């Protein structure tokens, strides 16, 4: 295997957008490709390194284990985490968020992770180590739509964003993964309206536990 360019560069001082950044991107791309093809349990760091054209020691030096590497790769693949677009209304924001979730569920690496996800146990501990880092960050960013709604007076103060995000995303996962039915626009709109009616009519999930 050719000499690894990262072996002679420190990530803290490497020129942004330079050779180190390109190799880092190659490692992330290889990680996502391996995850999509073989799933999380069968993914090997050695295979990622070979696909990326780098030495496996470089990968281990920067990401201490498989869970850390995969977590970093999928967060990067989802792009910079920014709040969902402000459509001007909570309903519009909810539909935009549901469209984003629908798009994400089409990604092969997402399907691979979901297929392996099971009730928490010692056997699934490593996979949930990854998910426990990924979901809270996603929830925090997506929760901005509910914070905006409170500021606009569309939802009561004390609304629990995490609870509402669980309520709005759960139907999509069940419909697609359990029932095998399409997530068409009509279903997204019905889901948004149901959650919106419940959030407005009650306490916004303020009393619900996580």
VENVENDA-V171118 format. One record per residue. RES is the residue in one letter. SS is DSSP state (2 for helix, 1 for strand, 0 for the rest). PHI is phi as a letter, one per 20 degrees, with the letter a starting at -180 (999 if undefined). PSI is psi as a letter, one per 40 degrees, with the letter a starting at -180 (none if undefined). Layout:
RES,SS,PHI,PSI
RES,SS,PHI,PSI
//
This chain:
X,0,999,i
X,0,f,i
X,0,g,h
X,0,e,h
X,2,f,d
X,2,f,e
X,2,f,e
X,2,d,e
X,0,c,i
X,0,e,h
X,0,f,d
X,0,f,d
X,0,d,e
X,0,f,i
X,0,f,h
X,0,g,h
X,0,n,e
X,0,e,a
X,2,f,d
X,2,f,d
X,2,f,d
X,2,f,d
X,2,f,d
X,2,g,d
X,2,f,d
X,2,f,d
X,2,f,d
X,2,f,d
X,2,f,d
X,2,f,d
X,2,f,d
X,2,f,d
X,2,f,d
X,2,f,d
X,2,f,d
X,2,f,d
X,2,e,d
X,2,d,e
X,0,n,i
X,0,f,d
X,0,g,d
X,0,e,e
X,0,f,h
X,0,d,h
X,2,f,d
X,2,f,d
X,2,f,d
X,2,f,d
X,2,f,d
X,2,f,d
X,2,f,d
X,2,e,e
X,0,m,f
X,0,c,i
X,0,f,i
X,2,f,d
X,2,f,d
X,2,f,d
X,2,f,d
X,2,f,d
X,2,f,d
X,2,e,d
X,0,c,h
X,0,f,d
X,0,b,i
X,2,f,d
X,2,f,d
X,2,f,d
X,2,f,d
X,2,f,d
X,2,g,d
X,2,f,d
X,2,f,d
X,2,f,d
X,2,f,d
X,2,f,d
X,2,f,d
X,0,f,e
X,0,n,i
X,0,f,h
X,0,f,h
X,0,c,i
X,0,g,i
X,0,g,i
X,0,g,i
X,0,e,h
X,0,e,e
X,0,o,e
X,0,c,i
X,2,f,d
X,2,f,d
X,2,f,d
X,2,f,d
X,2,f,d
X,2,f,d
X,2,f,d
X,2,f,d
X,2,f,d
X,2,f,d
X,2,f,d
X,2,f,d
X,2,g,d
X,2,f,d
X,2,f,d
X,2,f,e
X,0,e,e
X,0,f,h
X,2,g,d
X,2,f,d
X,2,f,d
X,2,g,d
X,2,f,d
X,2,f,d
X,2,f,d
X,2,f,d
X,2,e,e
X,0,f,h
X,0,b,i
X,0,g,i
X,0,g,h
X,0,b,i
X,0,f,d
X,0,f,d
X,0,d,e
X,2,g,d
X,2,f,d
X,2,f,d
X,2,f,d
X,2,f,d
X,2,f,d
X,2,f,d
X,2,f,e
X,2,e,d
X,2,e,d
X,2,f,d
X,2,g,d
X,2,f,d
X,2,f,d
X,2,f,d
X,2,f,d
X,2,f,d
X,2,f,d
X,0,f,e
X,2,f,d
X,2,f,d
X,2,f,d
X,2,f,d
X,2,f,d
X,2,f,d
X,2,f,d
X,2,f,d
X,2,e,e
X,0,n,e
X,0,e,d
X,0,c,i
X,0,f,i
X,0,f,i
X,0,n,e
X,0,g,h
X,0,e,h
X,2,g,d
X,2,f,d
X,2,f,d
X,2,f,d
X,2,f,d
X,2,f,d
X,2,f,d
X,2,e,d
X,2,e,d
X,2,g,d
X,2,g,d
X,2,f,d
X,2,f,d
X,2,f,d
X,2,f,d
X,2,f,d
X,2,e,d
X,2,e,d
X,0,e,d
X,0,m,f
X,0,d,i
X,0,f,i
X,0,e,g
X,0,e,i
X,2,f,d
X,2,f,d
X,2,f,d
X,2,f,d
X,2,f,d
X,2,f,d
X,2,f,d
X,2,f,d
X,2,f,d
X,2,f,d
X,2,f,d
X,2,f,d
X,2,f,d
X,2,f,d
X,2,f,d
X,2,f,d
X,2,e,d
X,0,d,a
X,0,d,e
X,0,m,f
X,0,m,e
X,0,f,d
X,0,e,e
X,0,e,i
X,0,e,i
X,0,f,none
//
